[in-house]
Amino acid sequence: MSGGRASSSGAVLASLAADPGRDRHGLDLARQAGLSSGSLYPILVRLQRAGLIEAHWSAGRRAYRLTGPVPAAAARRRSLRPALLWLPAALAALITAWAVLARPADVRLSDLAVYTGAVEGLTHGASLYDFISAGNAPFTYPPFAGLVFLPLAGAPAVALQLAWTLATIVTVAGLALLLGRPAAPAYALVLVLSAPVSSDLKYGQVSLFLAALIAVDLLALRRSRWQGLLIGLAAAIKLTPLIFIPLLWLAGRRRAAVLAAATFAGCGALAGLALPADSWRFWTTEVLHVSRLGYITSVGNQSLNGALLRLELSAPLRSAIVLVAGGAIAALALHRAARLARAGDWFSALVLTGAAGVVLSPVSWTHHQIWLVLAALLPVRGPDWARRAWPALVLAVMLLPVPALGPPLWSNARLLLAITIAALLPLAPRALPSRWCGGATSRTSAPGLDFLCLLRRADSRWCSCCAPGG
C-alpha cells in the first residue's frame, strides 16, 4: 500500500476507533477523516476486504464499524490527533498568558490584586469596603465573596498570578468541552481569542469561573436534583447571576429555582454571621453605589445604563429608561429563554438569559460578556445568508475591538448585539438542524448551517433531539 493510501486508511481507522462500538456512516467518516467521498469509499472497500471493518445497513444507509481491536497505527493517530487539534488553542492561550504576566507588576492582574488586598485588610481588622487599590479600584462584591477569597490572603503574588491564569485557561478548556467534545478545540480557540476571555485573563477576574458554574448548572446538572446550587453560589459571589434564578422558575424547574435562591440566601446569612458589619454596610449602602464600580462611562461598560451615561442623560431619566426599557428586554428574554428550556434547548436559554443580564446590569464590563461569544452557536432561523452571516457577525464584534471605533454606533456595538440576542433574534427549533447532534437520522440538513456544524456537535445531555424528554 502506498504512503498516501496508508495515511488515508489510517485516518479512516482512527475515525472509527474514536468510538469503536458505534456505527458510522460514510458522510460522517469523510468529514472526520478529511476525505472526499470519492476517496473514502475505495478505502472502505479495501479495509472491508482486509477484514478490518464490517459493513451493514442501518436506517436505510450503509454503516461501518471496526471488526476487532484498534490497529496500532490507528491507535497512534488516535492518541496524537487530540493533542494536535488542541495545539492552536494552547498556543493562543500561551501567548495571551505571556502578554498578561509580562505587564508591569503594579497593573498585572489588577482585579486579583483587589481581591487579595481586600481580604488581607480583613485579616487585620479592616473592612472589605475600605480597601482601595493602587489603581483606585475598591472591593465591590458581596461579603460572601470576601469569605471565598480569604484563603488568598498572604499568598505570594507571582505564584498566585500564575496559578490564577492557569486556572482561567483550564476553565476555558472545560467550558469548551462542556459545549461539545468533538468541536471543543475550536471552541477553546475562539474563546481564548475573544475579548471577554482576554479581559478576564488581563485583569485576573473571577467572571469566567462564575460563568462556568452557571453553564455547568444549566447544561450538565439539568437532570440532577442539585440543579440550582451552582447558580445560587455564583450569585452569592457576584450579583449578576441572579437573573438565572427566574429562568429556572419560568422553565418549570421550581425546585431548582428554590434551591438557587436558598443557596444565595444561605451564603449571605453565613457572611452575615462571619462579617456582620461588612454585610450590613454592603446591603444597606455599598450595593447602591454603582459609581464605585469604576469608570462606568467608558465603552468597556456595554450595559444599557452605560450607553445612557455616555449620552449624558440626567440620572432620573436614565434610571427610568433602564427600568422600563431594560426591564422589558429582560422580561422578553426570560420568556423566550423559558420557552426554549421547556423545549429542551437549554443552551439557547443560557445564552439569551446571559445577554439579558448584560443589558440590564448597571455595569457590564467586557469580561461579563462571555454569553455574547457563545451566541455564535445559536440556531438562527432565516434565509441562508442570515444563517451564514450571524456567527461571522458575532465573532467580529466579540473578537475585534469594535467599541473603540467610536460613537454612537460602534461604541455600543456589543450592547446592540446583546439586545438583538435577548429580544430580537429569531431562533429555529433545536431539533430542526439534526446534524448538530449525534442522534440525527435524517439524510438532509438545514441549509446554511455548515459553519456552525463545523464548530459545534451538540452534546446529547442538553440537546432536545437527542435527550429523551428534553
N, C-alpha and C positions, 0 to 999 in steps of 0.2 A: 504494500500500500504506500503510495507516495506521501511525502511530508504534508502536502496540503490536505489530502484526503484524511490522513491520520489526525491532523489538527481538527478538521471539521467533525470527524467521527467522535473525537474526544469531547468536543463541545456538546454534541448531542447526548452522549453518555453522561456527561456532567449535569446536563439539564434534567435528565431522567433520574439521576442519582440524588438530585436535590430533594426529591420526595419519592422514594422508591416504591412505596405502596399505592401510589395514586396513578390512575390512568391519565395519560397526557395526549392531547390532540395535536395534530401536525402544526396548526397555526400557532399554538402556544409554544411548541418546541422551536419553531422557526424564529419567533420573536426573541425567546430567551437565548438561543444559541447564536443569534445574529446572522441567520442564513435566509436566503430566498427559498421559496417553495420548490423551485426548480433544482436547487442544490440539495435540499433536505431529503426529498423522497427517495432518490437513489441511495443515499446514505442509510436511510431506514431499511430499505430492501436488503442492502449488504449486511447490516447488523442483524436483521432477522434471519438471513441465511446462515450467518455465523453462529446463531443460537444465543446471541447476547440479549436480544429483546424479543418480545412476543407481541402480536397484534390481534385485535378483535374489534367487533363493532360495539359502540356504546353511544346511546342517544342518537342513533342514526348517523354516527360519524366513526371513522377509523381511529382507534385509540391504541396507545403503545405503553409498555412498561418493561422494566428490566426482568430478566428471567432468573437471575441469581445475584450473587454478591457484586458489589460495585467494583468494576475493573480498577486496577491500580492506577492507571493513567487518569481515569476519570476521577478517582478519589483525590489524586494530587491536584487536578484542576479545581475540584470542588473545594479543597482546603485553601487554595490560593486566590480563587476568584473573589470571595467576600472581602479579603484584605485589599485587593486591587480596586474594588468598587468603592471602598471607603476612603481610598487614598486622596482624592480631590478634597473631600470634606475635611480630612485630617490636616492636609497642607493649609487649607484656608483657616482652620482653627489655630494652627501653629503660628501662622503669620500674624493673625489678629492678636493672639495672646502675646506674642513678642512685642508688637506695637504698643499694646496696653501696658505691659510690665516695664517697657523701656522708658516710659514717661517719667518726668521728674518726680521725686518722692512726695513733694507737697501736693501734687494733683493726681497721683496714681490711686485708682480705685477710691475716689473721694467719698462716695456714699458708704462704702465699707468702713472708711475711717470715721464717719459719723456714727455708725452702729457701735464700733468699738470704743470710740471716745465717750459716747453717752453712757455705756454700761460701765466703763472704767470709773467715770464720775459717780455712778450709782454705788459702786463698791466702796466709795469714800464718803458716802452720805449725801451726795448732791442729787438734785432732781434730774430725771432724764431730760426734762424740757428746759433746763437751764443751760444745757450744752450748746455751744456754737462752735462749729469747726473753723479752721483757718480760712476756708473759702466762704465763710459766713452762712453755712448751712446748719440749721437746727435739726434735732430729732423730732420727727413728725408722726411717728407711728403710735398705735395704741400701746398702753403699758405692758400688755401681754408680750408684745414683740421684744420689749426690753428683757423679759424673762428668757425668751428664746435665745436672744443674743448674749445673754450673760456669760455663757462659757467662753465667749471670745475675749473677754476682758483679760488683759495681760499677755495675750498671745504674741509671739514675735511677729512684727509687721510683715516682713518679707515672706516668711513661711506661710502666714495666713493668707497673704495675697496670692501666692502660688496655689495653695490648696483651694481657695475660693474660685480662682479662674479655672482650675482643673474640674472642680465640681460643676461649674456652669457648663463647660464643654460636654461633660458626661451627661448632664441633664438634657442638652440639645440632642445628643445621640439617643437617649432614652425616649424623648418625645418623638423623634423621627421613627423609632421602632414601634412606638405605640400607634402611630398613624398608619403603619403598614410595612411589614418586613421586606417584601420584595423591592420596594422603592425607597427604603429607609436611607441608603446612602445619598440619593438625590435630594430627599427632604432635608437631610442634615446639611448638605452643601448650601441649599437655598437659605436655610435658617441662619447658618453662620454668616452668610453674606448679607443678610437683611439688616436694616437699620435698627430694629428693636434689639436683636441679639448683640450686635456690635456695641450699642449703647449700654446694654446690660453688662457686657464684659468691660467696657471702658470705665464705668463708674463703680463696678463691684456691687451691682444691685441685687436685690432679693426677688425682683419681679418674676424672673423666669422660673425660679423654684416654685413660686405660688401658682403660676400658670400651669406648670406641670402637675401640681397637686389637683387642680381643678380638672384638667384633662383626664387624669387617671380616674378621678371620682366619676365623671360622666361617661367615659368610654370603657374603662376596664372594670369598674365596680357597679355597673348599672344593673347587674343581676344579683348583686350582693346585698345582704342586709346592712352592710356598713356604708352603703352609698349615702353621701351627705356629710360624712365625718370629715373628709379632707377639705371640702368646701368650707365648712364651719371653722376648721383650723386655719385655713388660708385667710378667711375674713377676720379672724381674731388678730392676725399679724398685720394685715393691711385691709382697710375697709372696702376697697373697690370690689372684691369678690362677692360682696353681699348680694349683688344683682342676680347671682346664680341660684339663690335660695327660692325666690318666686318662680324661677323657671322649673325647679323640681316640683313645686306645688301645682303649678298650672299644667304640667305634663302628667299629672296624676300620681306622682311619686310623693304622696303626702308623708309617708313615714320617713323618707329620706330628707324631705324639707324640714320636718320637725327635728330630726337628728342633727341637721346642719345648724339650725337655729339654736338648739340646745348646746351643741359644741361651742358655738360662738359665745353664747351667754356663759357657759361654764368656764371657758378660758378667761373671759372678762371678770368673772367672780373670783377666779384664782388669782388674777392680777390684783384685784381689789383687796384681797386678803394679804398678799405679799407686798404690795405697793399702794397702800390706801391713799396717801397724799397725792401721788402721781396720777392715780386713777381718777380721783375727784377733780384734779386740775385738768386732765385731758378731756373728760366727758362734759365738763361744765364750761371750759374756756378754750383750750387749745384746738379742739375739733372744729370750732367755728372760725378760727383764724386761718383762712385759706392763703393769705399773703405770706404766711410763714413757710409755704411750700417752695419758695424760690422765685426766680424771675418769671412769673407766670404769664407775662405779656409776650414772651419770646415765642418764636414759631415752633419751638420744641413742644409747647403745650398745644395739642391738637384737639382739645375739648371744645364744645360749643362755647363754654364760658371763656376760654382762651381767645377764640376768634372775636368774641364781642369785646373783650378787653382791648384787643388790638384796634378795634374800631372806636375806642374811647367813649363808649356809651356810659351813661350815668349808672351808678350801682343799682338803684331801684328798677330801672328799665331793663338792665342786663339780667337781674335776678328773675324778673317776670318772664322774660323770653326763655331763659334756661328752664324755668319751672314749667311753662306751658309747652313750648316747642320741644325742648329736650325730654320732658316727661312724656309727651305724645309719641315721640320717636321710640323711646324706651318701651312704652306700653305696647306699641305696634310690634316692635321686635320680639318682645316676650310672647305675644300672641302667636306670631309666626313660628317662633322657636318651639313653643309648647306643642303646636300642631305637628311640626316636623318630628319632635321627640316621640310623640304618641304614635307616629307612623314608623318609628324605628330609626330615624335618621338623627342620631344624637350628635354626630359630628357637625352637621349644619346648624343644629340647635346651639351647640357650643360656640360656634363662630359668630352667629347672629347676636347672641347674648353678650359675648365679649365686645363686639362692635358697638352695641348699645351702651355698654359701660364706658367705652372711650368717649362717646358723645356726651353722656350725662354727667360724668365725673367733673368736679370743679377743675381738676388738673389731670391731663392725660399726656404724660411725658412719652418720649419715643420708646422707652423700654416697657411702657404699658401696652404697646400696640401690636403685640405678637399675634393677636387674633386676626388682624388685618392681613398678615402674611399668609396665614392658613386659609384665608378666603380665596386664594388662587385655586383651591381644590374643590370649591363649591360646584355643584351640578347646575349650571346656568341653563335656563330654558330660553330658547330663541333660535334665530337663524344660525347657520354655520359660522358666519363671520363673527357673530357675537360670542359664540362659544369659544372660538379660537382667540379672539381679542381679549376676553376677560382676564385669563391668567397672565397674559403679557402685560396688560394694564396694571394689574395688582402688583406684579413683581417690579415693574418700572417705578411705581410710586413708592414701594416699600424697600427697594434696594438702592435707589438713586436718591441724592439729596434734593429732591424736588421742592420741598418747602423753602429752600434757600434761594429759589429763583425770584422770589419777591411777591408782594401783594398785587391785587387782592386774591386772585385765583390760586396761584402756586403756593403761597404761604399757608393756605388752608386745604391743600390737596388731600392730606390724609384724613382730615375731618370730613370732607366731602365723600371720600371713599368709605369711611365708617358709616355715614348716613345712608349711602347707597346700599351697603351690605345689610344694615339693620332694617331698613324700611322699604327699599325700592327694588332691589334685585329680584327678578323673577327666577324661581328655582324649579327645576324638574324633579319629579319624584325620584327618590334614591334608587328604586328598583328598575327604573327605565334604562339607564346605561348599564346593562348587566355585566359588561366586560370589567366593571370596576370591582367585581368580587369574584371569589373562587367558585361561587355556586351558579355560574351562568350556564344556561342550556341553549339559549338562542344562538343561531348562527349569524345573526345580524347585530349591528350595534348602531347606536345613535350617531349620526354624522357629526364631525367637528370635535369629537372628544379625544382624538389621538394624543394631543399634547398632555392632557390630564391622565390618560391611561398610561402614558409613559412614566409619569411621576407617581401615579397612585394605583395601588390594588387594594381595595377596601378590605379591612380585617373583618372576618365574619362575626367578631364579638360585638360589632356595632353597626353592621350593615344590614338593613331590613330584608334585603333579598336573599341573605344567607342565613341570618339568625332566625330561627322559628319563633314566632310570637312577637317579633320586633323588639 
